[in-house]
Amino acid sequence: MAANAFPFLRPIPPQRFLRLLAASEVVTGTLLLAPFVSNAVAGTVLTGFSGALLGMYARTPAMHEPGNVWPTQAGIAVSKDVWMLGIGLGLVADACAAVG
C-alpha cells in the first residue's frame, strides 16, 4: 500500500520496509518522551511521520470516499492519525512562539 502511494518505496522488500517503519515509530516515540529533545525537534519529527501516513491515506483511493476526505472502512485506521499531525504542528508552533 505504501509503495502504491509512494513509488520510490517499490525497491524496498516488504520485510525490510516493515522493520524500517517499526524503527521509525520507536524513534519518533522516543524523541517525544526524551526530556532533552526540544519541542521543535520532536514536533518536526512527529509532523513528518504523521504527514507521510496522511499522504498515503490521500493517495490511496480505497481509503477515502470518492471526491472527499471522509474515510471508508479501510481508511479509518489511518485517517485517525490526523491527531498526530495536530500535535506535531502544535509542538512546532509552541517552540516558535517561545523563540519569538
One Martini backbone bead per residue (centre of mass of N, CA, C, O) as a GRO file, in nm:
protein
  100
    1MET     BB    1   0.059   0.062  -0.022
    2ALA     BB    2   0.301   0.254   0.004
    3ALA     BB    3   0.410   0.203  -0.289
    4ASN     BB    4   0.160   0.326  -0.430
    5ALA     BB    5   0.195   0.614  -0.299
    6PHE     BB    6   0.529   0.556  -0.299
    7PRO     BB    7   0.731   0.455  -0.552
    8PHE     BB    8   1.023   0.467  -0.410
    9LEU     BB    9   0.949   0.191  -0.233
   10ARG     BB   10   0.956  -0.063  -0.422
   11PRO     BB   11   1.262  -0.178  -0.373
   12ILE     BB   12   1.159  -0.248  -0.097
   13PRO     BB   13   1.128  -0.490   0.103
   14PRO     BB   14   0.876  -0.567   0.313
   15GLN     BB   15   1.044  -0.646   0.566
   16ARG     BB   16   1.219  -0.391   0.569
   17PHE     BB   17   0.993  -0.184   0.582
   18LEU     BB   18   0.874  -0.280   0.850
   19ARG     BB   19   1.130  -0.222   1.017
   20LEU     BB   20   1.150   0.081   0.947
   21LEU     BB   21   0.874   0.160   1.057
   22ALA     BB   22   0.915   0.063   1.347
   23ALA     BB   23   1.166   0.237   1.403
   24SER     BB   24   1.029   0.513   1.351
   25GLU     BB   25   0.825   0.487   1.581
   26VAL     BB   26   1.028   0.462   1.813
   27VAL     BB   27   1.185   0.722   1.764
   28THR     BB   28   0.948   0.915   1.786
   29GLY     BB   29   0.866   0.837   2.076
   30THR     BB   30   1.139   0.900   2.207
   31LEU     BB   31   1.151   1.202   2.134
   32LEU     BB   32   0.887   1.277   2.290
   33LEU     BB   33   1.006   1.166   2.583
   34ALA     BB   34   1.260   1.319   2.576
   35PRO     BB   35   1.382   1.582   2.773
   36PHE     BB   36   1.633   1.676   2.564
   37VAL     BB   37   1.412   1.729   2.355
   38SER     BB   38   1.279   1.944   2.163
   39ASN     BB   39   0.984   2.052   2.043
   40ALA     BB   40   1.079   2.107   1.756
   41VAL     BB   41   1.193   1.827   1.694
   42ALA     BB   42   0.956   1.647   1.778
   43GLY     BB   43   0.744   1.791   1.596
   44THR     BB   44   0.884   1.745   1.325
   45VAL     BB   45   0.884   1.437   1.332
   46LEU     BB   46   0.577   1.398   1.375
   47THR     BB   47   0.489   1.551   1.123
   48GLY     BB   48   0.634   1.371   0.917
   49PHE     BB   49   0.507   1.100   0.992
   50SER     BB   50   0.205   1.184   0.967
   51GLY     BB   51   0.225   1.298   0.680
   52ALA     BB   52   0.288   1.026   0.547
   53LEU     BB   53   0.028   0.882   0.629
   54LEU     BB   54  -0.166   1.095   0.497
   55GLY     BB   55  -0.051   1.065   0.213
   56MET     BB   56  -0.139   0.773   0.179
   57TYR     BB   57  -0.437   0.826   0.219
   58ALA     BB   58  -0.472   1.031  -0.022
   59ARG     BB   59  -0.336   0.817  -0.247
   60THR     BB   60  -0.570   0.609  -0.152
   61PRO     BB   61  -0.879   0.545  -0.272
   62ALA     BB   62  -0.980   0.314  -0.061
   63MET     BB   63  -0.968   0.517   0.204
   64HIS     BB   64  -1.170   0.710   0.046
   65GLU     BB   65  -1.401   0.894  -0.065
   66PRO     BB   66  -1.514   1.012  -0.342
   67GLY     BB   67  -1.418   1.358  -0.341
   68ASN     BB   68  -1.320   1.307  -0.036
   69VAL     BB   69  -1.205   1.262   0.316
   70TRP     BB   70  -1.377   1.039   0.388
   71PRO     BB   71  -1.371   0.741   0.524
   72THR     BB   72  -1.339   0.428   0.492
   73GLN     BB   73  -1.309   0.136   0.640
   74ALA     BB   74  -1.002   0.115   0.545
   75GLY     BB   75  -0.926   0.431   0.652
   76ILE     BB   76  -0.961   0.469   0.961
   77ALA     BB   77  -0.678   0.388   1.078
   78VAL     BB   78  -0.538   0.643   0.934
   79SER     BB   79  -0.722   0.899   0.975
   80LYS     BB   80  -0.672   0.922   1.291
   81ASP     BB   81  -0.368   1.045   1.252
   82VAL     BB   82  -0.432   1.355   1.255
   83TRP     BB   83  -0.360   1.410   1.554
   84MET     BB   84  -0.051   1.398   1.516
   85LEU     BB   85  -0.030   1.647   1.341
   86GLY     BB   86  -0.141   1.846   1.551
   87ILE     BB   87   0.077   1.797   1.764
   88GLY     BB   88   0.323   1.864   1.595
   89LEU     BB   89   0.235   2.154   1.523
   90GLY     BB   90   0.209   2.246   1.819
   91LEU     BB   91   0.506   2.210   1.898
   92VAL     BB   92   0.621   2.400   1.687
   93ALA     BB   93   0.457   2.652   1.764
   94ASP     BB   94   0.558   2.667   2.055
   95ALA     BB   95   0.856   2.704   1.984
   96CYS     BB   96   0.817   2.963   1.817
   97ALA     BB   97   0.683   3.135   2.044
   98ALA     BB   98   0.929   3.119   2.243
   99VAL     BB   99   1.126   3.277   2.056
  100GLY     BB  100   0.926   3.536   1.982
   0.00000   0.00000   0.00000
